[in-house]
Amino acid sequence: MRHWTEGFEDEDADESLVRPYTITGGRTAPERDDLALITLVTTVSEAFPEAARGRRRMQPEHRTIFTLCKRPLAVAEVAAALNLPVSVTKILIGDLIESGQVLARPPLSFAQAGGFPDMAILEAVRDGLREL
């Protein structure tokens, strides 16, 4: 049986094989279970504090998330912008939530937003699903 690293030479080694493990401090799973793909993340303050209040060391990706989330973004959008796996992104977002630099909330439902979806949109979705 071949090992997955066979065929890699040192000069051919891809940084992406190690980088996610490094930026999460060796953590492989998020500590929070409330971060779904559509959870919205928003920055709390205007400036990224140089001395993070959390107990973990902040990485450049933390600062990027902080900057991206000055307007609310879904976890999936943040992961795409960082070009990182969602699980790694959730770990980083969790660090920022823990340190009080971002807030996360589920997206508003139509009922919470004070309205209902347009009937034409619902009919178009229904018709599209029927055509599948």
PyMOL CGO cylinders between C-alpha atoms (Angstrom):
from pymol import cmd
from pymol.cgo import CYLINDER

trace = [
    CYLINDER, 0.00, 0.00, 0.00, 1.33, 3.43, -0.97, 0.3, 1, 1, 1, 1, 1, 1,
    CYLINDER, 1.33, 3.43, -0.97, 1.57, 6.21, 1.56, 0.3, 1, 1, 1, 1, 1, 1,
    CYLINDER, 1.57, 6.21, 1.56, -0.23, 9.42, 0.51, 0.3, 1, 1, 1, 1, 1, 1,
    CYLINDER, -0.23, 9.42, 0.51, 3.07, 11.36, 0.62, 0.3, 1, 1, 1, 1, 1, 1,
    CYLINDER, 3.07, 11.36, 0.62, 4.83, 9.12, -1.91, 0.3, 1, 1, 1, 1, 1, 1,
    CYLINDER, 4.83, 9.12, -1.91, 5.81, 11.02, -4.99, 0.3, 1, 1, 1, 1, 1, 1,
    CYLINDER, 5.81, 11.02, -4.99, 6.26, 14.35, -3.17, 0.3, 1, 1, 1, 1, 1, 1,
    CYLINDER, 6.26, 14.35, -3.17, 9.73, 15.81, -3.17, 0.3, 1, 1, 1, 1, 1, 1,
    CYLINDER, 9.73, 15.81, -3.17, 10.70, 18.40, -0.58, 0.3, 1, 1, 1, 1, 1, 1,
    CYLINDER, 10.70, 18.40, -0.58, 10.83, 21.16, -3.17, 0.3, 1, 1, 1, 1, 1, 1,
    CYLINDER, 10.83, 21.16, -3.17, 7.40, 20.05, -4.47, 0.3, 1, 1, 1, 1, 1, 1,
    CYLINDER, 7.40, 20.05, -4.47, 5.79, 20.02, -1.02, 0.3, 1, 1, 1, 1, 1, 1,
    CYLINDER, 5.79, 20.02, -1.02, 2.60, 22.01, -0.93, 0.3, 1, 1, 1, 1, 1, 1,
    CYLINDER, 2.60, 22.01, -0.93, 2.25, 24.46, 1.94, 0.3, 1, 1, 1, 1, 1, 1,
    CYLINDER, 2.25, 24.46, 1.94, -1.49, 23.78, 1.97, 0.3, 1, 1, 1, 1, 1, 1,
    CYLINDER, -1.49, 23.78, 1.97, -0.87, 20.32, 3.41, 0.3, 1, 1, 1, 1, 1, 1,
    CYLINDER, -0.87, 20.32, 3.41, 0.34, 21.80, 6.69, 0.3, 1, 1, 1, 1, 1, 1,
    CYLINDER, 0.34, 21.80, 6.69, -0.98, 25.36, 6.87, 0.3, 1, 1, 1, 1, 1, 1,
    CYLINDER, -0.98, 25.36, 6.87, -4.57, 24.70, 8.11, 0.3, 1, 1, 1, 1, 1, 1,
    CYLINDER, -4.57, 24.70, 8.11, -3.24, 22.55, 10.96, 0.3, 1, 1, 1, 1, 1, 1,
    CYLINDER, -3.24, 22.55, 10.96, -0.76, 25.28, 11.84, 0.3, 1, 1, 1, 1, 1, 1,
    CYLINDER, -0.76, 25.28, 11.84, -3.18, 28.22, 11.79, 0.3, 1, 1, 1, 1, 1, 1,
    CYLINDER, -3.18, 28.22, 11.79, -5.63, 26.41, 14.05, 0.3, 1, 1, 1, 1, 1, 1,
    CYLINDER, -5.63, 26.41, 14.05, -2.96, 25.56, 16.60, 0.3, 1, 1, 1, 1, 1, 1,
    CYLINDER, -2.96, 25.56, 16.60, -3.35, 21.86, 15.88, 0.3, 1, 1, 1, 1, 1, 1,
    CYLINDER, -3.35, 21.86, 15.88, -7.11, 21.83, 16.40, 0.3, 1, 1, 1, 1, 1, 1,
    CYLINDER, -7.11, 21.83, 16.40, -8.97, 19.74, 13.86, 0.3, 1, 1, 1, 1, 1, 1,
    CYLINDER, -8.97, 19.74, 13.86, -12.58, 20.34, 14.91, 0.3, 1, 1, 1, 1, 1, 1,
    CYLINDER, -12.58, 20.34, 14.91, -14.43, 23.49, 15.94, 0.3, 1, 1, 1, 1, 1, 1,
    CYLINDER, -14.43, 23.49, 15.94, -15.23, 23.84, 19.63, 0.3, 1, 1, 1, 1, 1, 1,
    CYLINDER, -15.23, 23.84, 19.63, -18.55, 25.51, 18.80, 0.3, 1, 1, 1, 1, 1, 1,
    CYLINDER, -18.55, 25.51, 18.80, -21.46, 23.59, 17.34, 0.3, 1, 1, 1, 1, 1, 1,
    CYLINDER, -21.46, 23.59, 17.34, -23.62, 26.65, 16.62, 0.3, 1, 1, 1, 1, 1, 1,
    CYLINDER, -23.62, 26.65, 16.62, -21.78, 27.74, 13.46, 0.3, 1, 1, 1, 1, 1, 1,
    CYLINDER, -21.78, 27.74, 13.46, -23.67, 26.51, 10.40, 0.3, 1, 1, 1, 1, 1, 1,
    CYLINDER, -23.67, 26.51, 10.40, -22.82, 27.37, 6.80, 0.3, 1, 1, 1, 1, 1, 1,
    CYLINDER, -22.82, 27.37, 6.80, -25.46, 30.11, 6.78, 0.3, 1, 1, 1, 1, 1, 1,
    CYLINDER, -25.46, 30.11, 6.78, -24.62, 31.59, 10.20, 0.3, 1, 1, 1, 1, 1, 1,
    CYLINDER, -24.62, 31.59, 10.20, -23.91, 35.30, 9.78, 0.3, 1, 1, 1, 1, 1, 1,
    CYLINDER, -23.91, 35.30, 9.78, -20.70, 36.71, 11.24, 0.3, 1, 1, 1, 1, 1, 1,
    CYLINDER, -20.70, 36.71, 11.24, -20.27, 40.43, 11.97, 0.3, 1, 1, 1, 1, 1, 1,
    CYLINDER, -20.27, 40.43, 11.97, -17.37, 42.44, 13.34, 0.3, 1, 1, 1, 1, 1, 1,
    CYLINDER, -17.37, 42.44, 13.34, -18.05, 44.10, 16.70, 0.3, 1, 1, 1, 1, 1, 1,
    CYLINDER, -18.05, 44.10, 16.70, -15.63, 47.05, 16.57, 0.3, 1, 1, 1, 1, 1, 1,
    CYLINDER, -15.63, 47.05, 16.57, -14.02, 49.15, 13.86, 0.3, 1, 1, 1, 1, 1, 1,
    CYLINDER, -14.02, 49.15, 13.86, -10.37, 48.29, 14.53, 0.3, 1, 1, 1, 1, 1, 1,
    CYLINDER, -10.37, 48.29, 14.53, -8.72, 44.92, 15.09, 0.3, 1, 1, 1, 1, 1, 1,
    CYLINDER, -8.72, 44.92, 15.09, -7.21, 45.00, 18.59, 0.3, 1, 1, 1, 1, 1, 1,
    CYLINDER, -7.21, 45.00, 18.59, -3.49, 44.36, 18.54, 0.3, 1, 1, 1, 1, 1, 1,
    CYLINDER, -3.49, 44.36, 18.54, -3.62, 42.48, 21.83, 0.3, 1, 1, 1, 1, 1, 1,
    CYLINDER, -3.62, 42.48, 21.83, -6.40, 39.95, 21.41, 0.3, 1, 1, 1, 1, 1, 1,
    CYLINDER, -6.40, 39.95, 21.41, -8.38, 39.32, 24.57, 0.3, 1, 1, 1, 1, 1, 1,
    CYLINDER, -8.38, 39.32, 24.57, -8.63, 35.61, 23.88, 0.3, 1, 1, 1, 1, 1, 1,
    CYLINDER, -8.63, 35.61, 23.88, -6.21, 33.04, 25.14, 0.3, 1, 1, 1, 1, 1, 1,
    CYLINDER, -6.21, 33.04, 25.14, -5.07, 31.93, 21.66, 0.3, 1, 1, 1, 1, 1, 1,
    CYLINDER, -5.07, 31.93, 21.66, -2.53, 33.59, 19.41, 0.3, 1, 1, 1, 1, 1, 1,
    CYLINDER, -2.53, 33.59, 19.41, -4.17, 35.34, 16.46, 0.3, 1, 1, 1, 1, 1, 1,
    CYLINDER, -4.17, 35.34, 16.46, -3.12, 34.50, 12.92, 0.3, 1, 1, 1, 1, 1, 1,
    CYLINDER, -3.12, 34.50, 12.92, -3.26, 36.68, 9.78, 0.3, 1, 1, 1, 1, 1, 1,
    CYLINDER, -3.26, 36.68, 9.78, -6.44, 34.80, 8.82, 0.3, 1, 1, 1, 1, 1, 1,
    CYLINDER, -6.44, 34.80, 8.82, -8.12, 36.09, 11.99, 0.3, 1, 1, 1, 1, 1, 1,
    CYLINDER, -8.12, 36.09, 11.99, -7.42, 39.65, 10.87, 0.3, 1, 1, 1, 1, 1, 1,
    CYLINDER, -7.42, 39.65, 10.87, -8.75, 38.85, 7.39, 0.3, 1, 1, 1, 1, 1, 1,
    CYLINDER, -8.75, 38.85, 7.39, -11.98, 37.45, 8.86, 0.3, 1, 1, 1, 1, 1, 1,
    CYLINDER, -11.98, 37.45, 8.86, -12.30, 40.55, 11.04, 0.3, 1, 1, 1, 1, 1, 1,
    CYLINDER, -12.30, 40.55, 11.04, -11.93, 42.80, 7.99, 0.3, 1, 1, 1, 1, 1, 1,
    CYLINDER, -11.93, 42.80, 7.99, -14.28, 40.75, 5.79, 0.3, 1, 1, 1, 1, 1, 1,
    CYLINDER, -14.28, 40.75, 5.79, -17.02, 40.71, 8.41, 0.3, 1, 1, 1, 1, 1, 1,
    CYLINDER, -17.02, 40.71, 8.41, -17.39, 44.48, 8.72, 0.3, 1, 1, 1, 1, 1, 1,
    CYLINDER, -17.39, 44.48, 8.72, -20.52, 43.68, 6.75, 0.3, 1, 1, 1, 1, 1, 1,
    CYLINDER, -20.52, 43.68, 6.75, -22.36, 40.48, 7.73, 0.3, 1, 1, 1, 1, 1, 1,
    CYLINDER, -22.36, 40.48, 7.73, -21.13, 37.40, 5.88, 0.3, 1, 1, 1, 1, 1, 1,
    CYLINDER, -21.13, 37.40, 5.88, -22.14, 33.75, 6.09, 0.3, 1, 1, 1, 1, 1, 1,
    CYLINDER, -22.14, 33.75, 6.09, -19.59, 31.25, 7.36, 0.3, 1, 1, 1, 1, 1, 1,
    CYLINDER, -19.59, 31.25, 7.36, -19.53, 29.67, 3.88, 0.3, 1, 1, 1, 1, 1, 1,
    CYLINDER, -19.53, 29.67, 3.88, -18.72, 33.04, 2.29, 0.3, 1, 1, 1, 1, 1, 1,
    CYLINDER, -18.72, 33.04, 2.29, -15.88, 33.62, 4.74, 0.3, 1, 1, 1, 1, 1, 1,
    CYLINDER, -15.88, 33.62, 4.74, -14.43, 30.16, 4.00, 0.3, 1, 1, 1, 1, 1, 1,
    CYLINDER, -14.43, 30.16, 4.00, -14.61, 30.84, 0.25, 0.3, 1, 1, 1, 1, 1, 1,
    CYLINDER, -14.61, 30.84, 0.25, -12.90, 34.23, 0.63, 0.3, 1, 1, 1, 1, 1, 1,
    CYLINDER, -12.90, 34.23, 0.63, -10.11, 32.67, 2.70, 0.3, 1, 1, 1, 1, 1, 1,
    CYLINDER, -10.11, 32.67, 2.70, -9.84, 29.66, 0.39, 0.3, 1, 1, 1, 1, 1, 1,
    CYLINDER, -9.84, 29.66, 0.39, -9.85, 27.42, 3.47, 0.3, 1, 1, 1, 1, 1, 1,
    CYLINDER, -9.85, 27.42, 3.47, -11.99, 24.43, 4.42, 0.3, 1, 1, 1, 1, 1, 1,
    CYLINDER, -11.99, 24.43, 4.42, -15.18, 25.33, 6.30, 0.3, 1, 1, 1, 1, 1, 1,
    CYLINDER, -15.18, 25.33, 6.30, -14.04, 23.35, 9.36, 0.3, 1, 1, 1, 1, 1, 1,
    CYLINDER, -14.04, 23.35, 9.36, -10.86, 25.45, 9.62, 0.3, 1, 1, 1, 1, 1, 1,
    CYLINDER, -10.86, 25.45, 9.62, -12.84, 28.64, 9.09, 0.3, 1, 1, 1, 1, 1, 1,
    CYLINDER, -12.84, 28.64, 9.09, -15.26, 27.68, 11.88, 0.3, 1, 1, 1, 1, 1, 1,
    CYLINDER, -15.26, 27.68, 11.88, -12.31, 27.20, 14.26, 0.3, 1, 1, 1, 1, 1, 1,
    CYLINDER, -12.31, 27.20, 14.26, -10.95, 30.65, 13.40, 0.3, 1, 1, 1, 1, 1, 1,
    CYLINDER, -10.95, 30.65, 13.40, -14.37, 32.31, 13.70, 0.3, 1, 1, 1, 1, 1, 1,
    CYLINDER, -14.37, 32.31, 13.70, -14.82, 30.58, 17.06, 0.3, 1, 1, 1, 1, 1, 1,
    CYLINDER, -14.82, 30.58, 17.06, -11.56, 32.14, 18.25, 0.3, 1, 1, 1, 1, 1, 1,
    CYLINDER, -11.56, 32.14, 18.25, -12.81, 35.59, 17.27, 0.3, 1, 1, 1, 1, 1, 1,
    CYLINDER, -12.81, 35.59, 17.27, -16.17, 35.04, 18.97, 0.3, 1, 1, 1, 1, 1, 1,
    CYLINDER, -16.17, 35.04, 18.97, -14.40, 33.87, 22.13, 0.3, 1, 1, 1, 1, 1, 1,
    CYLINDER, -14.40, 33.87, 22.13, -12.22, 36.99, 22.15, 0.3, 1, 1, 1, 1, 1, 1,
    CYLINDER, -12.22, 36.99, 22.15, -15.26, 39.24, 21.62, 0.3, 1, 1, 1, 1, 1, 1,
    CYLINDER, -15.26, 39.24, 21.62, -14.20, 40.57, 18.22, 0.3, 1, 1, 1, 1, 1, 1,
    CYLINDER, -14.20, 40.57, 18.22, -17.08, 39.18, 16.15, 0.3, 1, 1, 1, 1, 1, 1,
    CYLINDER, -17.08, 39.18, 16.15, -20.66, 38.11, 16.74, 0.3, 1, 1, 1, 1, 1, 1,
    CYLINDER, -20.66, 38.11, 16.74, -22.44, 35.22, 15.06, 0.3, 1, 1, 1, 1, 1, 1,
    CYLINDER, -22.44, 35.22, 15.06, -26.17, 34.83, 14.59, 0.3, 1, 1, 1, 1, 1, 1,
    CYLINDER, -26.17, 34.83, 14.59, -28.45, 32.69, 12.48, 0.3, 1, 1, 1, 1, 1, 1,
    CYLINDER, -28.45, 32.69, 12.48, -29.92, 34.49, 9.47, 0.3, 1, 1, 1, 1, 1, 1,
    CYLINDER, -29.92, 34.49, 9.47, -33.30, 36.12, 9.99, 0.3, 1, 1, 1, 1, 1, 1,
    CYLINDER, -33.30, 36.12, 9.99, -36.25, 34.07, 8.86, 0.3, 1, 1, 1, 1, 1, 1,
    CYLINDER, -36.25, 34.07, 8.86, -39.03, 35.70, 6.88, 0.3, 1, 1, 1, 1, 1, 1,
    CYLINDER, -39.03, 35.70, 6.88, -41.25, 35.74, 9.97, 0.3, 1, 1, 1, 1, 1, 1,
    CYLINDER, -41.25, 35.74, 9.97, -38.54, 37.46, 12.05, 0.3, 1, 1, 1, 1, 1, 1,
    CYLINDER, -38.54, 37.46, 12.05, -37.96, 40.01, 9.29, 0.3, 1, 1, 1, 1, 1, 1,
    CYLINDER, -37.96, 40.01, 9.29, -41.62, 40.97, 9.50, 0.3, 1, 1, 1, 1, 1, 1,
    CYLINDER, -41.62, 40.97, 9.50, -42.75, 39.66, 6.15, 0.3, 1, 1, 1, 1, 1, 1,
    CYLINDER, -42.75, 39.66, 6.15, -43.37, 36.67, 3.99, 0.3, 1, 1, 1, 1, 1, 1,
    CYLINDER, -43.37, 36.67, 3.99, -41.65, 35.59, 0.78, 0.3, 1, 1, 1, 1, 1, 1,
    CYLINDER, -41.65, 35.59, 0.78, -43.11, 36.83, -2.47, 0.3, 1, 1, 1, 1, 1, 1,
    CYLINDER, -43.11, 36.83, -2.47, -45.62, 34.31, -3.83, 0.3, 1, 1, 1, 1, 1, 1,
    CYLINDER, -45.62, 34.31, -3.83, -44.12, 34.63, -7.33, 0.3, 1, 1, 1, 1, 1, 1,
    CYLINDER, -44.12, 34.63, -7.33, -40.72, 33.52, -6.00, 0.3, 1, 1, 1, 1, 1, 1,
    CYLINDER, -40.72, 33.52, -6.00, -42.26, 30.54, -4.21, 0.3, 1, 1, 1, 1, 1, 1,
    CYLINDER, -42.26, 30.54, -4.21, -44.14, 29.52, -7.36, 0.3, 1, 1, 1, 1, 1, 1,
    CYLINDER, -44.14, 29.52, -7.36, -40.97, 29.83, -9.47, 0.3, 1, 1, 1, 1, 1, 1,
    CYLINDER, -40.97, 29.83, -9.47, -39.08, 27.61, -7.02, 0.3, 1, 1, 1, 1, 1, 1,
    CYLINDER, -39.08, 27.61, -7.02, -41.93, 25.08, -7.02, 0.3, 1, 1, 1, 1, 1, 1,
    CYLINDER, -41.93, 25.08, -7.02, -42.04, 25.02, -10.81, 0.3, 1, 1, 1, 1, 1, 1,
    CYLINDER, -42.04, 25.02, -10.81, -38.26, 24.67, -11.03, 0.3, 1, 1, 1, 1, 1, 1,
    CYLINDER, -38.26, 24.67, -11.03, -38.31, 21.73, -8.65, 0.3, 1, 1, 1, 1, 1, 1,
    CYLINDER, -38.31, 21.73, -8.65, -41.04, 20.02, -10.63, 0.3, 1, 1, 1, 1, 1, 1,
    CYLINDER, -41.04, 20.02, -10.63, -38.95, 20.29, -13.79, 0.3, 1, 1, 1, 1, 1, 1,
    CYLINDER, -38.95, 20.29, -13.79, -36.07, 18.41, -12.18, 0.3, 1, 1, 1, 1, 1, 1,
]
cmd.load_cgo(trace, "trace")
